Amino acid sequence: MSRPLNYAMLKYFTTVDEASVDDVMDALKGEYSNRRAFTREEMTSALMTAEKNGLIEEARIDLDDKDELLVYYRATDEQKQSINSYIK
């Protein structure tokens, strides 16, 4: 049985320097694309919630190829430790 999608999203940030919602979706699509919450809107909301809860932080902002705002997040070493202590 796989982890809940939000858990998998957080664990992903323990393995990369930074990522946007598109990066997260690309990395998790193989196992999670059939989940109801696997939409750009839902996953963006989950990332924003994780940021508000101090589990990840905003790294930078850029524009995608359609000139839409793209927010990149990262987890500091301390945040990675917190994530790894809660999610095995």
KERO-892262 format. One record per residue: residue number from 1; chain; x, y negated, z negated of N, C-alpha, C, CB in turn. Coordinates in Angstrom, 3 decimals, always signed. Glycine has a CB too. Layout:
BEGIN
<r n="NUM" chain="A" n_xx="X" n_yy="Y" n_zz="Z" ca_xx="X" ca_yy="Y" ca_zz="Z" c_xx="X" c_yy="Y" c_zz="Z" cb_xx="X" cb_yy="Y" cb_zz="Z"/>
...
//
This chain:
BEGIN
<r n="1" chain="A" n_xx="+0.847" n_yy="+1.185" n_zz="+0.000" ca_xx="+0.000" ca_yy="+0.000" ca_zz="+0.000" c_xx="+0.888" c_yy="-1.242" c_zz="+0.000" cb_xx="-0.961" cb_yy="-0.001" cb_zz="-1.226"/>
<r n="2" chain="A" n_xx="+0.565" n_yy="-2.174" n_zz="+0.834" ca_xx="+1.394" ca_yy="-3.377" ca_zz="+0.942" c_xx="+0.990" c_yy="-4.430" c_zz="-0.088" cb_xx="+1.296" cb_yy="-3.963" cb_zz="+2.352"/>
<r n="3" chain="A" n_xx="+1.870" n_yy="-5.374" n_zz="-0.264" ca_xx="+1.621" ca_yy="-6.487" ca_zz="-1.183" c_xx="+0.493" c_yy="-7.363" c_zz="-0.651" cb_xx="+2.904" cb_yy="-7.326" cb_zz="-1.389"/>
<r n="4" chain="A" n_xx="-0.147" n_yy="-8.137" n_zz="-1.535" ca_xx="-1.066" ca_yy="-9.166" ca_zz="-1.048" c_xx="-0.301" c_yy="-10.155" c_zz="-0.162" cb_xx="-1.750" cb_yy="-9.906" cb_zz="-2.238"/>
<r n="5" chain="A" n_xx="-0.987" n_yy="-10.754" n_zz="+0.782" ca_xx="-0.355" ca_yy="-11.659" ca_zz="+1.737" c_xx="+0.387" c_yy="-12.800" c_zz="+1.041" cb_xx="-1.400" cb_yy="-12.226" cb_zz="+2.686"/>
<r n="6" chain="A" n_xx="-0.221" n_yy="-13.421" n_zz="+0.046" ca_xx="+0.445" ca_yy="-14.535" ca_zz="-0.646" c_xx="+1.752" c_yy="-14.089" c_zz="-1.296" cb_xx="-0.486" cb_yy="-15.134" cb_zz="-1.710"/>
<r n="7" chain="A" n_xx="+1.770" n_yy="-12.891" n_zz="-1.842" ca_xx="+2.996" ca_yy="-12.360" ca_zz="-2.442" c_xx="+4.060" c_yy="-12.162" c_zz="-1.362" cb_xx="+2.714" cb_yy="-11.024" cb_zz="-3.178"/>
<r n="8" chain="A" n_xx="+3.661" n_yy="-11.590" n_zz="-0.241" ca_xx="+4.612" ca_yy="-11.358" ca_zz="+0.855" c_xx="+5.173" c_yy="-12.683" c_zz="+1.363" cb_xx="+3.935" cb_yy="-10.587" cb_zz="+2.011"/>
<r n="9" chain="A" n_xx="+4.333" n_yy="-13.696" n_zz="+1.416" ca_xx="+4.794" ca_yy="-15.017" ca_zz="+1.854" c_xx="+5.863" c_yy="-15.543" c_zz="+0.907" cb_xx="+3.616" cb_yy="-16.009" cb_zz="+1.933"/>
<r n="10" chain="A" n_xx="+5.613" n_yy="-15.450" n_zz="-0.389" ca_xx="+6.591" ca_yy="-15.936" ca_zz="-1.367" c_xx="+7.885" c_yy="-15.127" c_zz="-1.307" cb_xx="+6.003" cb_yy="-15.878" cb_zz="-2.783"/>
<r n="11" chain="A" n_xx="+7.765" n_yy="-13.804" n_zz="-1.212" ca_xx="+8.967" ca_yy="-12.967" ca_zz="-1.133" c_xx="+9.796" c_yy="-13.308" c_zz="+0.105" cb_xx="+8.582" cb_yy="-11.478" cb_zz="-1.115"/>
<r n="12" chain="A" n_xx="+9.128" n_yy="-13.689" n_zz="+1.184" ca_xx="+9.846" ca_yy="-14.071" ca_zz="+2.400" c_xx="+10.793" c_yy="-15.242" c_zz="+2.121" cb_xx="+8.850" cb_yy="-14.443" cb_zz="+3.521"/>
<r n="13" chain="A" n_xx="+10.353" n_yy="-16.171" n_zz="+1.291" ca_xx="+11.191" ca_yy="-17.332" ca_zz="+0.988" c_xx="+12.413" c_yy="-16.976" c_zz="+0.148" cb_xx="+10.375" cb_yy="-18.379" cb_zz="+0.270"/>
<r n="14" chain="A" n_xx="+12.459" n_yy="-15.786" n_zz="-0.397" ca_xx="+13.654" ca_yy="-15.362" ca_zz="-1.129" c_xx="+14.707" c_yy="-14.804" c_zz="-0.175" cb_xx="+13.289" cb_yy="-14.308" cb_zz="-2.190"/>
<r n="15" chain="A" n_xx="+14.351" n_yy="-14.683" n_zz="+1.111" ca_xx="+15.265" ca_yy="-14.082" ca_zz="+2.084" c_xx="+15.760" c_yy="-15.055" c_zz="+3.145" cb_xx="+14.593" cb_yy="-12.931" cb_zz="+2.753"/>
<r n="16" chain="A" n_xx="+15.240" n_yy="-16.283" n_zz="+3.152" ca_xx="+15.609" ca_yy="-17.258" ca_zz="+4.187" c_xx="+16.008" c_yy="-18.581" c_zz="+3.535" cb_xx="+14.435" cb_yy="-17.477" cb_zz="+5.186"/>
<r n="17" chain="A" n_xx="+16.738" n_yy="-19.401" n_zz="+4.290" ca_xx="+17.113" ca_yy="-20.725" ca_zz="+3.788" c_xx="+15.929" c_yy="-21.674" c_zz="+3.800" cb_xx="+18.254" cb_yy="-21.307" cb_zz="+4.616"/>
<r n="18" chain="A" n_xx="+15.126" n_yy="-21.622" n_zz="+4.859" ca_xx="+13.928" ca_yy="-22.438" ca_zz="+4.972" c_xx="+13.040" c_yy="-21.829" c_zz="+6.041" cb_xx="+14.277" cb_yy="-23.919" cb_zz="+5.307"/>
<r n="19" chain="A" n_xx="+11.756" n_yy="-22.189" n_zz="+5.997" ca_xx="+10.821" ca_yy="-21.650" ca_zz="+6.984" c_xx="+9.580" c_yy="-22.518" c_zz="+7.057" cb_xx="+10.438" cb_yy="-20.200" cb_zz="+6.641"/>
<r n="20" chain="A" n_xx="+8.994" n_yy="-22.544" n_zz="+8.241" ca_xx="+7.708" ca_yy="-23.208" ca_zz="+8.454" c_xx="+6.612" c_yy="-22.139" c_zz="+8.410" cb_xx="+7.685" cb_yy="-23.994" cb_zz="+9.823"/>
<r n="21" chain="A" n_xx="+5.375" n_yy="-22.568" n_zz="+8.433" ca_xx="+4.271" ca_yy="-21.605" ca_zz="+8.458" c_xx="+4.370" c_yy="-20.709" c_zz="+9.686" cb_xx="+2.914" cb_yy="-22.333" cb_zz="+8.440"/>
<r n="22" chain="A" n_xx="+4.829" n_yy="-21.263" n_zz="+10.803" ca_xx="+4.974" ca_yy="-20.454" ca_zz="+12.014" c_xx="+6.040" c_yy="-19.371" c_zz="+11.837" cb_xx="+5.327" cb_yy="-21.348" cb_zz="+13.209"/>
<r n="23" chain="A" n_xx="+7.124" n_yy="-19.718" n_zz="+11.156" ca_xx="+8.181" ca_yy="-18.737" ca_zz="+10.878" c_xx="+7.652" c_yy="-17.613" c_zz="+9.993" cb_xx="+9.392" cb_yy="-19.418" cb_zz="+10.203"/>
<r n="24" chain="A" n_xx="+6.893" n_yy="-17.991" n_zz="+8.972" ca_xx="+6.334" ca_yy="-17.005" ca_zz="+8.042" c_xx="+5.368" c_yy="-16.081" c_zz="+8.787" cb_xx="+5.610" cb_yy="-17.711" cb_zz="+6.857"/>
<r n="25" chain="A" n_xx="+4.514" n_yy="-16.676" n_zz="+9.609" ca_xx="+3.548" ca_yy="-15.866" ca_zz="+10.364" c_xx="+4.262" c_yy="-14.902" c_zz="+11.305" cb_xx="+2.593" cb_yy="-16.770" cb_zz="+11.163"/>
<r n="26" chain="A" n_xx="+5.294" n_yy="-15.382" n_zz="+11.959" ca_xx="+6.049" ca_yy="-14.531" ca_zz="+12.874" c_xx="+6.693" c_yy="-13.365" c_zz="+12.125" cb_xx="+7.122" cb_yy="-15.351" cb_zz="+13.606"/>
<r n="27" chain="A" n_xx="+7.245" n_yy="-13.643" n_zz="+10.960" ca_xx="+7.923" ca_yy="-12.607" ca_zz="+10.176" c_xx="+6.954" c_yy="-11.569" c_zz="+9.615" cb_xx="+8.697" cb_yy="-13.245" cb_zz="+9.040"/>
<r n="28" chain="A" n_xx="+5.743" n_yy="-11.980" n_zz="+9.299" ca_xx="+4.801" ca_yy="-11.084" ca_zz="+8.627" c_xx="+3.726" c_yy="-10.498" c_zz="+9.539" cb_xx="+4.142" cb_yy="-11.813" cb_zz="+7.514"/>
<r n="29" chain="A" n_xx="+3.704" n_yy="-10.896" n_zz="+10.801" ca_xx="+2.604" ca_yy="-10.502" ca_zz="+11.679" c_xx="+2.485" c_yy="-8.989" c_zz="+11.854" cb_xx="+2.779" cb_yy="-11.147" cb_zz="+13.026"/>
<r n="30" chain="A" n_xx="+3.588" n_yy="-8.272" n_zz="+11.844" ca_xx="+3.529" ca_yy="-6.829" ca_zz="+12.033" c_xx="+2.687" c_yy="-6.118" c_zz="+10.995" cb_xx="+4.903" cb_yy="-6.266" cb_zz="+12.017"/>
<r n="31" chain="A" n_xx="+2.797" n_yy="-6.530" n_zz="+9.754" ca_xx="+2.099" ca_yy="-5.855" ca_zz="+8.665" c_xx="+0.812" c_yy="-6.558" c_zz="+8.240" cb_xx="+3.011" cb_yy="-5.736" cb_zz="+7.484"/>
<r n="32" chain="A" n_xx="+0.707" n_yy="-7.855" n_zz="+8.489" ca_xx="-0.402" ca_yy="-8.621" ca_zz="+7.911" c_xx="-1.342" c_yy="-9.293" c_zz="+8.916" cb_xx="+0.151" cb_yy="-9.658" cb_zz="+7.025"/>
<r n="33" chain="A" n_xx="-1.090" n_yy="-9.180" n_zz="+10.206" ca_xx="-1.890" ca_yy="-9.925" ca_zz="+11.187" c_xx="-3.362" c_yy="-9.538" c_zz="+11.200" cb_xx="-1.321" cb_yy="-9.724" cb_zz="+12.557"/>
<r n="34" chain="A" n_xx="-3.701" n_yy="-8.386" n_zz="+10.659" ca_xx="-5.102" ca_yy="-7.967" ca_zz="+10.618" c_xx="-5.843" c_yy="-8.497" c_zz="+9.380" cb_xx="-5.183" cb_yy="-6.449" cb_zz="+10.651"/>
<r n="35" chain="A" n_xx="-5.161" n_yy="-9.197" n_zz="+8.518" ca_xx="-5.800" ca_yy="-9.752" ca_zz="+7.310" c_xx="-6.623" c_yy="-10.990" c_zz="+7.661" cb_xx="-4.733" cb_yy="-10.108" cb_zz="+6.238"/>
<r n="36" chain="A" n_xx="-7.720" n_yy="-11.145" n_zz="+6.975" ca_xx="-8.614" ca_yy="-12.278" ca_zz="+7.211" c_xx="-7.907" c_yy="-13.604" c_zz="+6.980" cb_xx="-9.838" cb_yy="-12.183" cb_zz="+6.311"/>
<r n="37" chain="A" n_xx="-7.039" n_yy="-13.673" n_zz="+6.000" ca_xx="-6.341" ca_yy="-14.920" ca_zz="+5.657" c_xx="-5.120" c_yy="-15.193" c_zz="+6.538" cb_xx="-5.910" cb_yy="-14.878" cb_zz="+4.210"/>
<r n="38" chain="A" n_xx="-4.859" n_yy="-14.329" n_zz="+7.507" ca_xx="-3.690" ca_yy="-14.513" ca_zz="+8.373" c_xx="-4.027" c_yy="-15.494" c_zz="+9.497" cb_xx="-3.218" cb_yy="-13.152" cb_zz="+8.961"/>
<r n="39" chain="A" n_xx="-4.256" n_yy="-16.744" n_zz="+9.094" ca_xx="-4.480" ca_yy="-17.832" ca_zz="+10.042" c_xx="-3.534" c_yy="-18.960" c_zz="+9.664" cb_xx="-5.983" cb_yy="-18.314" cb_zz="+10.037"/>
<r n="40" chain="A" n_xx="-3.219" n_yy="-19.780" n_zz="+10.610" ca_xx="-2.298" ca_yy="-20.898" ca_zz="+10.351" c_xx="-2.854" c_yy="-21.795" c_zz="+9.241" cb_xx="-2.063" cb_yy="-21.728" cb_zz="+11.648"/>
<r n="41" chain="A" n_xx="-4.142" n_yy="-22.068" n_zz="+9.298" ca_xx="-4.771" ca_yy="-22.943" ca_zz="+8.299" c_xx="-4.714" c_yy="-22.351" c_zz="+6.897" cb_xx="-6.219" cb_yy="-23.212" cb_zz="+8.677"/>
<r n="42" chain="A" n_xx="-5.086" n_yy="-21.080" n_zz="+6.763" ca_xx="-5.078" ca_yy="-20.426" ca_zz="+5.447" c_xx="-3.658" c_yy="-20.300" c_zz="+4.890" cb_xx="-5.726" cb_yy="-19.035" cb_zz="+5.541"/>
<r n="43" chain="A" n_xx="-2.724" n_yy="-19.962" n_zz="+5.757" ca_xx="-1.358" ca_yy="-19.782" ca_zz="+5.286" c_xx="-0.698" c_yy="-21.120" c_zz="+4.961" cb_xx="-0.537" cb_yy="-19.033" cb_zz="+6.330"/>
<r n="44" chain="A" n_xx="-1.034" n_yy="-22.162" n_zz="+5.706" ca_xx="-0.540" ca_yy="-23.496" ca_zz="+5.370" c_xx="-1.059" c_yy="-23.907" c_zz="+4.000" cb_xx="-0.963" cb_yy="-24.528" cb_zz="+6.442"/>
<r n="45" chain="A" n_xx="-2.318" n_yy="-23.639" n_zz="+3.750" ca_xx="-2.910" ca_yy="-23.947" ca_zz="+2.441" c_xx="-2.204" c_yy="-23.174" c_zz="+1.325" cb_xx="-4.417" cb_yy="-23.616" cb_zz="+2.442"/>
<r n="46" chain="A" n_xx="-1.888" n_yy="-21.915" n_zz="+1.579" ca_xx="-1.189" ca_yy="-21.100" ca_zz="+0.579" c_xx="+0.210" c_yy="-21.650" c_zz="+0.301" cb_xx="-1.096" cb_yy="-19.637" cb_zz="+1.051"/>
<r n="47" chain="A" n_xx="+0.902" n_yy="-22.096" n_zz="+1.341" ca_xx="+2.235" ca_yy="-22.675" ca_zz="+1.147" c_xx="+2.157" c_yy="-23.978" c_zz="+0.357" cb_xx="+2.915" cb_yy="-22.922" cb_zz="+2.501"/>
<r n="48" chain="A" n_xx="+1.158" n_yy="-24.785" n_zz="+0.649" ca_xx="+0.990" ca_yy="-26.038" ca_zz="-0.089" c_xx="+0.674" c_yy="-25.762" c_zz="-1.562" cb_xx="-0.128" cb_yy="-26.891" cb_zz="+0.547"/>
<r n="49" chain="A" n_xx="-0.112" n_yy="-24.736" n_zz="-1.823" ca_xx="-0.420" ca_yy="-24.351" ca_zz="-3.198" c_xx="+0.842" c_yy="-23.862" c_zz="-3.908" cb_xx="-1.508" cb_yy="-23.258" cb_zz="-3.225"/>
<r n="50" chain="A" n_xx="+1.628" n_yy="-23.053" n_zz="-3.224" ca_xx="+2.886" ca_yy="-22.565" ca_zz="-3.808" c_xx="+3.815" c_yy="-23.728" c_zz="-4.126" cb_xx="+3.586" cb_yy="-21.576" cb_zz="-2.850"/>
<r n="51" chain="A" n_xx="+3.829" n_yy="-24.735" n_zz="-3.263" ca_xx="+4.651" ca_yy="-25.915" ca_zz="-3.524" c_xx="+4.142" c_yy="-26.661" c_zz="-4.761" cb_xx="+4.657" cb_yy="-26.852" cb_zz="-2.297"/>
<r n="52" chain="A" n_xx="+2.843" n_yy="-26.867" n_zz="-4.838" ca_xx="+2.265" ca_yy="-27.566" ca_zz="-5.995" c_xx="+2.541" c_yy="-26.818" c_zz="-7.290" cb_xx="+0.756" cb_yy="-27.745" cb_zz="-5.813"/>
<r n="53" chain="A" n_xx="+2.621" n_yy="-25.495" n_zz="-7.211" ca_xx="+2.893" ca_yy="-24.674" ca_zz="-8.392" c_xx="+4.372" c_yy="-24.523" c_zz="-8.679" cb_xx="+2.281" cb_yy="-23.318" cb_zz="-8.224"/>
<r n="54" chain="A" n_xx="+5.221" n_yy="-25.176" n_zz="-7.880" ca_xx="+6.653" ca_yy="-25.176" ca_zz="-8.139" c_xx="+7.385" c_yy="-23.922" c_zz="-7.713" cb_xx="+6.881" cb_yy="-25.387" cb_zz="-9.563"/>
<r n="55" chain="A" n_xx="+6.766" n_yy="-23.087" n_zz="-6.872" ca_xx="+7.420" ca_yy="-21.856" ca_zz="-6.446" c_xx="+8.280" c_yy="-22.041" c_zz="-5.205" cb_xx="+6.391" cb_yy="-20.798" cb_zz="-6.188"/>
<r n="56" chain="A" n_xx="+7.965" n_yy="-23.040" n_zz="-4.392" ca_xx="+8.777" ca_yy="-23.437" ca_zz="-3.245" c_xx="+8.770" c_yy="-24.953" c_zz="-3.183" cb_xx="+8.243" cb_yy="-22.808" cb_zz="-1.909"/>
<r n="57" chain="A" n_xx="+9.632" n_yy="-25.524" n_zz="-2.348" ca_xx="+9.656" ca_yy="-26.972" ca_zz="-2.202" c_xx="+9.769" c_yy="-27.340" c_zz="-0.731" cb_xx="+10.818" cb_yy="-27.586" cb_zz="-3.005"/>
<r n="58" chain="A" n_xx="+9.360" n_yy="-28.548" n_zz="-0.425" ca_xx="+9.463" ca_yy="-29.034" ca_zz="+0.946" c_xx="+10.931" c_yy="-29.261" c_zz="+1.278" cb_xx="+8.641" cb_yy="-30.340" cb_zz="+1.142"/>
<r n="59" chain="A" n_xx="+11.371" n_yy="-28.733" n_zz="+2.409" ca_xx="+12.764" ca_yy="-28.885" ca_zz="+2.830" c_xx="+12.911" c_yy="-30.020" c_zz="+3.827" cb_xx="+13.286" cb_yy="-27.585" cb_zz="+3.439"/>
<r n="60" chain="A" n_xx="+12.032" n_yy="-30.043" n_zz="+4.819" ca_xx="+12.084" ca_yy="-31.089" ca_zz="+5.838" c_xx="+10.800" c_yy="-31.068" c_zz="+6.648" cb_xx="+13.314" cb_yy="-30.907" cb_zz="+6.761"/>
<r n="61" chain="A" n_xx="+10.631" n_yy="-32.117" n_zz="+7.423" ca_xx="+9.477" ca_yy="-32.234" ca_zz="+8.302" c_xx="+9.987" c_yy="-32.458" c_zz="+9.711" cb_xx="+8.526" cb_yy="-33.388" cb_zz="+7.854"/>
<r n="62" chain="A" n_xx="+9.334" n_yy="-31.831" n_zz="+10.677" ca_xx="+9.733" ca_yy="-31.948" ca_zz="+12.075" c_xx="+8.468" c_yy="-31.949" c_zz="+12.925" cb_xx="+10.700" cb_yy="-30.785" cb_zz="+12.496"/>
<r n="63" chain="A" n_xx="+8.636" n_yy="-32.092" n_zz="+14.215" ca_xx="+7.529" ca_yy="-31.979" ca_zz="+15.153" c_xx="+7.721" c_yy="-30.720" c_zz="+15.976" cb_xx="+7.430" cb_yy="-33.231" cb_zz="+16.065"/>
<r n="64" chain="A" n_xx="+6.617" n_yy="-30.006" n_zz="+16.229" ca_xx="+6.726" ca_yy="-28.829" ca_zz="+17.078" c_xx="+6.679" c_yy="-29.249" c_zz="+18.538" cb_xx="+5.603" cb_yy="-27.818" cb_zz="+16.764"/>
<r n="65" chain="A" n_xx="+6.640" n_yy="-28.291" n_zz="+19.438" ca_xx="+6.671" ca_yy="-28.602" ca_zz="+20.868" c_xx="+5.395" c_yy="-29.273" c_zz="+21.378" cb_xx="+6.913" cb_yy="-27.343" cb_zz="+21.647"/>
<r n="66" chain="A" n_xx="+4.364" n_yy="-29.316" n_zz="+20.529" ca_xx="+3.121" ca_yy="-30.005" ca_zz="+20.877" c_xx="+3.009" c_yy="-31.340" c_zz="+20.133" cb_xx="+1.906" cb_yy="-29.113" cb_zz="+20.555"/>
<r n="67" chain="A" n_xx="+4.120" n_yy="-31.786" n_zz="+19.559" ca_xx="+4.185" ca_yy="-33.009" ca_zz="+18.759" c_xx="+3.261" c_yy="-32.986" c_zz="+17.545" cb_xx="+3.844" cb_yy="-34.191" cb_zz="+19.618"/>
<r n="68" chain="A" n_xx="+3.041" n_yy="-31.804" n_zz="+16.994" ca_xx="+2.282" ca_yy="-31.663" ca_zz="+15.762" c_xx="+3.267" c_yy="-31.520" c_zz="+14.606" cb_xx="+1.311" cb_yy="-30.443" cb_zz="+15.830"/>
<r n="69" chain="A" n_xx="+2.872" n_yy="-32.042" n_zz="+13.460" ca_xx="+3.704" ca_yy="-32.006" ca_zz="+12.271" c_xx="+3.987" c_yy="-30.570" c_zz="+11.848" cb_xx="+3.038" cb_yy="-32.771" cb_zz="+11.133"/>
<r n="70" chain="A" n_xx="+5.242" n_yy="-30.293" n_zz="+11.543" ca_xx="+5.669" ca_yy="-28.976" ca_zz="+11.109" c_xx="+6.487" c_yy="-29.155" c_zz="+9.837" cb_xx="+6.491" cb_yy="-28.241" cb_zz="+12.223"/>
<r n="71" chain="A" n_xx="+5.980" n_yy="-28.601" n_zz="+8.752" ca_xx="+6.639" ca_yy="-28.726" ca_zz="+7.454" c_xx="+7.444" c_yy="-27.457" c_zz="+7.189" cb_xx="+5.600" cb_yy="-28.976" cb_zz="+6.315"/>
<r n="72" chain="A" n_xx="+8.691" n_yy="-27.644" n_zz="+6.809" ca_xx="+9.560" ca_yy="-26.528" ca_zz="+6.436" c_xx="+9.686" c_yy="-26.510" c_zz="+4.919" cb_xx="+10.969" cb_yy="-26.646" cb_zz="+7.117"/>
<r n="73" chain="A" n_xx="+9.607" n_yy="-25.316" n_zz="+4.351" ca_xx="+9.739" ca_yy="-25.129" ca_zz="+2.911" c_xx="+10.950" c_yy="-24.267" c_zz="+2.619" cb_xx="+8.469" cb_yy="-24.495" cb_zz="+2.316"/>
<r n="74" chain="A" n_xx="+11.410" n_yy="-24.328" n_zz="+1.394" ca_xx="+12.512" ca_yy="-23.476" ca_zz="+0.940" c_xx="+12.288" c_yy="-23.148" c_zz="-0.528" cb_xx="+13.902" cb_yy="-24.171" cb_zz="+1.153"/>
<r n="75" chain="A" n_xx="+12.995" n_yy="-22.135" n_zz="-0.984" ca_xx="+13.001" ca_yy="-21.780" ca_zz="-2.395" c_xx="+14.421" c_yy="-21.966" c_zz="-2.907" cb_xx="+12.495" cb_yy="-20.310" cb_zz="-2.626"/>
<r n="76" chain="A" n_xx="+14.562" n_yy="-22.731" n_zz="-3.977" ca_xx="+15.872" ca_yy="-22.899" ca_zz="-4.594" c_xx="+16.256" c_yy="-21.587" c_zz="-5.277" cb_xx="+15.871" cb_yy="-24.087" cb_zz="-5.614"/>
<r n="77" chain="A" n_xx="+17.485" n_yy="-21.488" n_zz="-5.720" ca_xx="+17.910" ca_yy="-20.272" ca_zz="-6.422" c_xx="+17.031" c_yy="-20.020" c_zz="-7.642" cb_xx="+19.388" cb_yy="-20.379" cb_zz="-6.846"/>
<r n="78" chain="A" n_xx="+16.700" n_yy="-21.052" n_zz="-8.375" ca_xx="+15.842" ca_yy="-20.905" ca_zz="-9.558" c_xx="+14.437" c_yy="-20.440" c_zz="-9.158" cb_xx="+15.759" cb_yy="-22.242" cb_zz="-10.334"/>
<r n="79" chain="A" n_xx="+13.913" n_yy="-21.007" n_zz="-8.090" ca_xx="+12.592" ca_yy="-20.594" ca_zz="-7.616" c_xx="+12.618" c_yy="-19.155" c_zz="-7.119" cb_xx="+12.107" cb_yy="-21.528" cb_zz="-6.501"/>
<r n="80" chain="A" n_xx="+13.699" n_yy="-18.770" n_zz="-6.448" ca_xx="+13.833" ca_yy="-17.383" ca_zz="-5.996" c_xx="+13.844" c_yy="-16.432" c_zz="-7.177" cb_xx="+15.108" cb_yy="-17.205" cb_zz="-5.167"/>
<r n="81" chain="A" n_xx="+14.529" n_yy="-16.814" n_zz="-8.241" ca_xx="+14.554" ca_yy="-15.974" ca_zz="-9.448" c_xx="+13.147" c_yy="-15.839" c_zz="-10.028" cb_xx="+15.518" cb_yy="-16.568" cb_zz="-10.510"/>
<r n="82" chain="A" n_xx="+12.418" n_yy="-16.928" n_zz="-10.055" ca_xx="+11.040" ca_yy="-16.876" ca_zz="-10.570" c_xx="+10.174" c_yy="-15.965" c_zz="-9.713" cb_xx="+10.426" cb_yy="-18.286" cb_zz="-10.621"/>
<r n="83" chain="A" n_xx="+10.248" n_yy="-16.141" n_zz="-8.407" ca_xx="+9.466" ca_yy="-15.303" ca_zz="-7.502" c_xx="+9.824" c_yy="-13.842" c_zz="-7.697" cb_xx="+9.694" cb_yy="-15.717" cb_zz="-6.042"/>
<r n="84" chain="A" n_xx="+11.118" n_yy="-13.544" n_zz="-7.743" ca_xx="+11.553" ca_yy="-12.148" ca_zz="-7.887" c_xx="+11.211" c_yy="-11.565" c_zz="-9.236" cb_xx="+13.034" cb_yy="-12.041" cb_zz="-7.666"/>
<r n="85" chain="A" n_xx="+11.091" n_yy="-12.389" n_zz="-10.270" ca_xx="+10.715" ca_yy="-11.856" ca_zz="-11.576" c_xx="+9.230" c_yy="-11.526" c_zz="-11.650" cb_xx="+11.076" cb_yy="-12.845" cb_zz="-12.667"/>
<r n="86" chain="A" n_xx="+8.408" n_yy="-12.207" n_zz="-10.875" ca_xx="+6.966" ca_yy="-11.950" ca_zz="-10.866" c_xx="+6.555" c_yy="-10.923" c_zz="-9.826" cb_xx="+6.219" cb_yy="-13.231" cb_zz="-10.621"/>
<r n="87" chain="A" n_xx="+7.250" n_yy="-10.905" n_zz="-8.698" ca_xx="+6.871" ca_yy="-10.024" ca_zz="-7.598" c_xx="+8.018" c_yy="-9.049" c_zz="-7.334" cb_xx="+6.525" cb_yy="-10.843" cb_zz="-6.313"/>
<r n="88" chain="A" n_xx="+7.797" n_yy="-7.808" n_zz="-7.579" ca_xx="+8.842" ca_yy="-6.783" ca_zz="-7.394" c_xx="+8.808" c_yy="-6.216" c_zz="-5.997" cb_xx="+8.680" cb_yy="-5.653" cb_zz="-8.409"/>
//
